[in-house]
């Protein structure tokens, strides 16, 4: 079924269309079949509003796939064989396509207009589907909006392919290098930055570990460092309350552990340091978002924070707590979520850092160090992430004097440079990471 016929009864206004140019595309191919490959690179049968035109285009495609020529006699025979000759109006309509002798030199101009009209109709269909779902009121609003946004993003992703010269590609690469160096946001850990440079704008970074290894502490450490440099930063927390995160920040700056503060086991001089830490942190451009579970509200909040506060760095804690109501299984859900986070980074021009859990595989090995393949549903996460950092603390498995308070940061994927491993300090009492040289 052609997409436009499914929704046409719901529409009262005339759909965007140019039937004369649809005819011109088909007529130009009949007169100048050497242009077929160009047209087929940007058009499909569903891009034609009139069903007959789509059937003719499909028949041309089948001829090409069979390595046959496209001419009037062979095209008519193909339509007769598929049972579509009467459906398109017979040989008389087929012959009429060349009326006016459409120019082969203009066929791509015709095709681009046809494609643009088709994209406009697709946008209308997506909006109409959302409207119909809202009237039906038979599904949660979040699910409805999630589907609508996904359909529109699919439309936005449908870009025309083309050819790029090596000169243009080289210029684009050099410009991107200059731009990236100007916008990389330091992680807050010098040895890590020496390898990866920092978090990149429009890039998705995955930071993963087994539970308890310090994912949230990393997010707090890096977010606080960025905010201290005047970089507006947000933490989307799906599990930890903002007040608890604030307590961890106070502990990091005062040196007074959160457990001591909770138990009131703190002397006057320590309360003074707590008070100083609160004063230091109070006006930093650091923002928390909670009570979200799907991509749509996250995208909306990131856009709002970008517009209102100029947020440039966003942490998500953590990926596996997100849900996608339209996914059929966990793998499909993770794939949709990772693509969505990468899209948010691009659309909102922010560095997106998503925390993720690792599978149980490291626990089954003698060497517990994680590998890239240990990411849960790793295929999609590996594909969408620009940078993947794995956290490992050997003291969680075999504590010794040598590994106490030491964490390894494994750069498992880095599209912009080298991979490798460096060691940093993990200070459990004040739940933060730091450079070993500073401890």
matplotlib code that plots the C-alpha trace (Angstrom):
import matplotlib.pyplot as plt

x = [0.0, 1.3, 1.7, -0.2, -3.3, -3.4, -3.9, -5.5, -9.1, -8.1, -6.9, -9.2, -6.6, -4.8, -1.5, 1.8, 2.2, 3.4, 1.9, 3.2, 6.8, 6.1, 5.1, 8.1, 10.5, 9.1, 8.9, 12.5, 13.7, 11.7, 13.4, 16.8, 17.2, 20.8, 19.6, 17.9, 20.7, 20.8, 17.1, 17.0, 19.7, 17.2, 13.7, 11.7, 8.3, 6.7, 7.8, 5.2, 1.7, -0.2, -0.2, 0.1, 3.4, 4.8, 3.9, 5.6, 8.7, 8.8, 8.5, 11.5, 13.5, 12.7, 13.8, 17.1, 17.6, 17.1, 19.7, 17.1, 16.8, 14.1, 12.0, 8.3, 7.9, 9.8, 8.2, 4.7, 5.5, 6.8, 3.6, 1.5, 3.4, 2.9, -0.8, -0.4, -1.0, -4.7, -4.0, -1.7, -4.1, -2.9, -0.5, -2.2, -1.3, 2.2, 2.8, 1.5, 4.3, 6.7, 4.3, 6.2, 9.5, 10.8, 14.5, 17.0, 19.3, 16.6, 15.5, 17.3, 15.7, 12.3, 13.2, 14.3, 11.0, 9.1, 11.2, 10.6, 6.9, 7.0, 8.9, 6.3, 3.6, 5.5, 5.7, 1.9, 1.3, 3.4, 1.6, -1.8, -0.9, 0.0, -3.3, -5.3, -3.6, -4.4, -8.1, -8.2, -6.7, -5.9, -2.2, -0.1, 0.8, 4.5, 4.3, 2.3, 4.8, 7.7, 6.3, 5.6, 9.1, 10.7, 8.8, 9.8, 13.5, 13.4, 12.2, 15.0, 17.6, 16.5, 19.2, 20.0, 23.2, 25.8, 29.4, 32.1, 35.5, 38.7, 39.4, 36.1, 36.5, 40.0, 38.8, 35.9, 38.2, 40.7, 37.9, 36.4, 39.8, 40.2, 36.6, 36.9, 40.1, 38.2, 35.2, 36.6, 35.5, 38.1, 37.1, 38.7, 41.3, 44.6, 45.9, 42.6, 42.6, 46.1, 44.7, 41.2, 41.4, 38.0, 34.3, 33.5, 30.6, 28.0, 29.5, 28.1, 30.5, 29.8, 31.3, 30.7, 31.5, 30.1, 27.9, 29.7, 32.8, 32.1, 30.0, 28.0, 31.1, 32.8, 29.8, 29.9, 33.6, 33.6, 30.4, 31.8, 35.1, 33.3, 31.0, 34.0, 35.4, 32.2, 30.9, 27.1, 26.5, 23.5, 23.1, 20.0, 19.7, 17.4, 18.2, 19.9, 18.1, 19.7, 20.1, 22.2, 24.3, 24.7, 25.9, 28.5, 29.7, 29.9, 32.0, 34.3, 35.1, 35.1, 36.8, 34.0, 32.4, 28.7, 28.3, 29.9, 27.5, 24.4, 25.4, 26.3, 29.7, 31.3, 33.3, 33.0, 36.0, 34.5, 31.2, 33.1, 34.6, 31.1, 29.8, 32.7, 32.0, 28.3, 29.3, 31.8, 29.2, 26.1, 26.5, 28.1, 26.3, 25.3, 21.7, 19.9, 17.0, 15.0, 11.7, 12.3, 12.4, 12.1, 14.1, 11.4, 11.4, 15.2, 15.5, 13.0, 14.9, 18.3, 16.8, 15.4, 18.6, 20.6, 18.3, 18.0, 21.4, 23.7, 24.3, 27.1, 27.7, 25.1, 25.5, 22.9, 22.9, 22.3, 21.4, 19.8, 17.1, 15.7, 12.8, 11.5, 7.9, 8.0, 10.8, 10.1, 13.1, 16.0, 18.4, 16.1, 15.4, 19.1, 19.7, 16.9, 18.1, 21.7, 20.7, 18.4, 21.1, 23.6, 20.9, 20.3, 24.0, 24.0, 20.7, 21.4, 25.1, 26.1, 28.6, 26.4, 27.9, 25.8, 26.7, 26.1, 26.3, 28.5, 27.3, 28.3, 31.0, 34.0, 32.9, 33.3, 36.9, 40.1, 41.1, 38.1, 39.1, 36.2, 36.3, 34.4, 32.2, 31.1, 28.7, 25.2, 23.7, 27.1, 26.5, 24.4, 26.4, 29.7, 28.4, 26.8, 29.4, 32.3, 34.2, 33.9, 35.6, 35.5, 36.1, 37.8, 38.8, 40.8, 40.4, 36.7, 37.9, 41.4, 42.2, 45.8, 47.9, 49.0, 45.6, 43.7, 42.1, 43.3, 41.0, 41.8, 40.3, 40.3, 39.8, 38.2, 37.1, 38.2, 37.2, 39.4, 42.6, 44.4, 43.1, 44.9, 44.7, 45.6, 45.3, 43.5, 42.7, 39.3, 38.5, 35.7, 34.9, 34.2, 33.1, 35.2, 38.0, 41.2, 44.6, 47.1, 49.6, 47.3, 46.7]
y = [0.0, 3.5, 5.6, 8.6, 6.5, 5.2, 8.8, 10.6, 10.1, 11.9, 15.0, 17.8, 20.1, 19.3, 17.5, 19.1, 17.7, 18.4, 15.8, 17.5, 17.1, 13.4, 12.9, 14.8, 12.6, 9.4, 10.9, 12.1, 8.6, 7.0, 9.5, 9.5, 6.2, 6.9, 9.2, 6.4, 5.8, 9.5, 9.7, 6.4, 7.7, 10.2, 8.9, 5.7, 4.6, 5.9, 9.4, 9.7, 10.9, 9.3, 5.5, 5.0, 6.9, 4.8, 1.6, 2.8, 3.8, 0.4, -1.3, 0.7, -0.4, -4.1, -3.7, -2.2, -5.0, -7.5, -5.7, -4.8, -1.5, 1.0, 1.8, 2.0, -1.6, -3.3, -1.1, -1.9, -5.6, -5.4, -3.6, -6.2, -9.0, -7.6, -7.0, -3.2, -2.1, -1.3, 0.2, 2.9, 3.8, 1.5, 2.2, 5.5, 7.0, 5.5, 7.1, 10.4, 10.7, 12.0, 14.8, 18.0, 16.2, 16.5, 17.3, 14.8, 17.6, 18.8, 15.4, 15.9, 19.2, 17.6, 14.7, 17.0, 18.8, 15.5, 14.4, 17.6, 17.3, 13.7, 14.8, 17.5, 14.9, 12.6, 15.4, 15.9, 12.1, 12.0, 15.0, 13.5, 10.2, 12.0, 14.0, 10.8, 9.1, 12.1, 12.0, 8.2, 8.6, 4.9, 5.1, 7.1, 10.6, 9.9, 6.9, 8.9, 11.8, 9.4, 7.8, 11.2, 12.5, 9.3, 9.6, 13.2, 12.4, 9.6, 12.2, 14.6, 11.8, 11.1, 13.2, 13.1, 11.3, 12.7, 12.8, 14.7, 15.5, 14.7, 18.5, 19.2, 16.2, 17.3, 20.9, 19.6, 17.4, 20.2, 22.6, 19.9, 19.4, 23.1, 23.3, 20.3, 21.6, 24.8, 23.1, 20.0, 20.0, 18.6, 15.6, 17.0, 14.3, 15.3, 11.8, 11.0, 14.3, 13.5, 10.5, 11.7, 15.5, 15.8, 15.5, 16.5, 18.8, 16.9, 13.6, 10.8, 9.4, 6.2, 5.7, 2.2, 0.0, -2.7, -1.5, 0.2, 1.1, 4.8, 5.8, 8.4, 9.7, 10.2, 12.2, 14.4, 14.9, 15.9, 17.9, 19.9, 20.5, 21.8, 24.0, 25.4, 26.6, 28.4, 25.7, 25.3, 21.6, 19.4, 16.0, 14.0, 11.7, 8.8, 7.2, 9.6, 12.5, 15.9, 16.6, 13.4, 14.6, 18.0, 16.2, 14.4, 17.7, 19.2, 16.1, 16.5, 20.1, 20.0, 16.7, 15.7, 12.4, 12.2, 9.5, 11.8, 14.6, 12.3, 11.1, 14.6, 13.2, 16.5, 19.0, 22.7, 23.2, 20.5, 22.3, 25.5, 23.6, 22.3, 25.9, 27.1, 24.3, 25.3, 28.9, 27.9, 25.7, 27.8, 29.9, 27.3, 26.7, 23.2, 21.9, 18.7, 17.1, 14.2, 12.3, 11.5, 8.0, 8.4, 10.3, 12.9, 14.8, 14.5, 16.1, 18.8, 19.5, 19.7, 22.1, 24.2, 24.2, 25.1, 28.0, 29.3, 28.6, 27.8, 24.2, 22.6, 19.3, 16.8, 13.7, 10.9, 8.6, 6.0, 4.6, 1.3, 3.1, 4.7, 3.0, 3.0, 2.0, 1.1, -1.4, -5.1, -6.3, -5.0, -5.0, -2.9, -0.6, 0.0, 0.6, 3.2, 4.9, 5.2, 6.5, 9.0, 10.2, 10.6, 12.6, 14.9, 15.6, 16.6, 18.5, 20.5, 21.0, 19.5, 17.0, 14.0, 11.7, 8.6, 6.3, 2.6, -0.7, -3.5, -7.1, -9.8, -11.2, -9.6, -11.3, -14.7, -14.0, -14.4, -10.9, -8.8, -5.9, -5.0, -5.1, -3.1, -6.2, -6.2, -3.3, -4.4, -4.7, -3.6, -3.5, -0.4, 1.4, 0.7, 2.0, 5.2, 6.3, 8.5, 7.7, 4.7, 4.8, 1.7, 2.1, -0.6, -0.8, -3.9, -3.3, -4.4, -7.9, -8.4, -5.5, -4.9, -2.1, -1.3, -1.0, 0.7, 3.9, 3.3, 3.2, 2.4, 4.3, 2.1, 4.1, 1.3, 3.3, 6.7, 7.8, 10.9, 9.3, 6.6, 4.1, 3.1, 2.9, 5.3, 5.2, 7.8, 8.1, 7.1, 8.7, 6.6, 8.7, 11.8, 9.8, 11.5, 10.9, 12.8, 12.8, 10.5, 13.3, 15.5, 12.8]
z = [0.0, -0.8, 2.3, 1.0, 0.3, 3.9, 5.3, 2.5, 3.8, 7.0, 5.2, 4.1, 2.5, -0.8, -0.1, -1.3, -4.8, -8.3, -10.6, -13.7, -12.5, -11.5, -15.1, -16.3, -14.2, -15.7, -19.3, -19.1, -18.1, -20.9, -23.4, -21.7, -19.7, -19.0, -16.3, -14.3, -11.8, -10.9, -10.3, -8.4, -6.0, -4.5, -5.4, -4.5, -5.7, -2.5, -3.3, -6.1, -5.0, -7.8, -7.4, -11.2, -11.2, -8.4, -10.2, -13.3, -11.4, -9.7, -13.1, -14.3, -11.3, -12.0, -15.6, -14.4, -11.8, -14.6, -16.7, -19.3, -21.1, -20.2, -23.2, -24.0, -25.3, -22.5, -19.8, -21.1, -21.1, -17.5, -16.4, -18.2, -16.6, -13.1, -13.7, -13.4, -17.0, -16.6, -13.1, -14.6, -17.4, -20.1, -23.0, -23.8, -20.5, -20.7, -24.1, -22.8, -20.3, -23.0, -24.1, -24.1, -24.5, -20.9, -20.9, -19.6, -18.5, -16.2, -14.8, -11.4, -10.9, -11.5, -9.1, -6.3, -6.4, -6.3, -3.4, -1.4, -1.9, -0.7, 2.5, 3.2, 2.9, 5.2, 7.8, 7.5, 7.9, 11.0, 12.5, 11.5, 13.1, 16.4, 16.2, 15.6, 18.5, 20.8, 19.8, 20.4, 23.9, 24.1, 25.1, 27.6, 26.4, 26.8, 24.5, 22.0, 21.9, 21.8, 18.6, 17.0, 17.7, 16.4, 13.2, 12.7, 13.5, 10.9, 8.4, 9.5, 9.0, 5.4, 3.7, 0.0, -0.7, -3.0, -4.1, -2.2, -3.7, -1.8, -1.6, 0.1, 2.4, 3.5, 4.1, 6.2, 8.2, 9.0, 9.9, 12.2, 13.9, 14.6, 15.8, 18.1, 19.8, 20.6, 22.2, 23.9, 27.6, 30.0, 32.0, 35.1, 35.2, 33.6, 32.7, 31.0, 29.1, 27.9, 26.0, 24.9, 25.0, 26.7, 26.0, 22.4, 21.4, 19.3, 20.5, 22.7, 25.3, 27.2, 30.7, 31.9, 34.9, 37.1, 39.9, 42.7, 40.7, 40.7, 37.6, 39.5, 41.3, 37.9, 36.7, 39.7, 39.5, 35.8, 36.0, 39.0, 37.3, 34.1, 36.2, 38.1, 34.8, 34.0, 31.6, 32.2, 32.9, 33.6, 35.3, 34.3, 37.3, 36.9, 40.2, 42.7, 44.2, 43.5, 47.3, 47.6, 44.6, 46.3, 49.5, 47.5, 46.1, 49.6, 50.7, 47.8, 48.5, 52.3, 52.8, 55.2, 54.3, 53.6, 56.3, 58.9, 57.9, 58.1, 61.5, 62.8, 63.6, 62.7, 64.7, 64.6, 62.3, 59.9, 59.8, 58.9, 55.9, 55.0, 55.1, 52.9, 50.4, 50.2, 49.5, 46.9, 45.1, 45.4, 42.2, 39.9, 36.6, 37.5, 37.0, 37.8, 35.9, 37.5, 37.1, 33.4, 31.9, 28.1, 25.5, 24.6, 27.9, 28.1, 24.7, 25.7, 29.0, 27.3, 24.7, 27.5, 29.5, 26.4, 25.7, 29.2, 30.7, 27.7, 28.9, 26.9, 28.8, 29.8, 32.0, 32.0, 35.1, 33.8, 30.4, 31.5, 33.5, 30.4, 28.6, 25.1, 25.0, 21.3, 21.6, 21.2, 23.3, 25.4, 22.5, 20.3, 23.3, 23.9, 20.2, 20.0, 23.2, 22.2, 18.8, 20.5, 22.8, 19.9, 18.1, 21.1, 21.2, 17.5, 17.5, 20.7, 20.1, 23.5, 24.8, 25.9, 28.5, 29.3, 32.2, 31.5, 33.4, 32.2, 31.8, 34.3, 32.0, 33.8, 37.0, 35.3, 34.2, 36.2, 35.1, 36.0, 33.8, 31.5, 27.7, 25.2, 24.4, 28.1, 27.4, 27.7, 24.2, 23.2, 19.4, 19.4, 22.2, 20.5, 17.1, 18.4, 20.9, 19.9, 23.1, 25.5, 28.9, 31.2, 34.9, 36.9, 40.6, 41.4, 45.1, 44.7, 43.9, 45.4, 47.8, 48.5, 49.9, 46.3, 44.8, 47.6, 46.4, 42.8, 39.8, 36.2, 33.3, 30.2, 27.0, 25.0, 22.0, 20.8, 17.3, 17.6, 18.8, 20.8, 23.2, 26.4, 30.2, 32.9, 36.7, 38.9, 42.5, 43.9, 47.3, 48.7, 51.7, 49.7, 46.6, 44.0, 41.5, 41.4, 39.7, 41.5, 41.5, 43.7, 46.3]

ax = plt.figure().add_subplot(projection="3d")
ax.plot(x, y, z, "-o")
ax.set_aspect("equal")
plt.show()
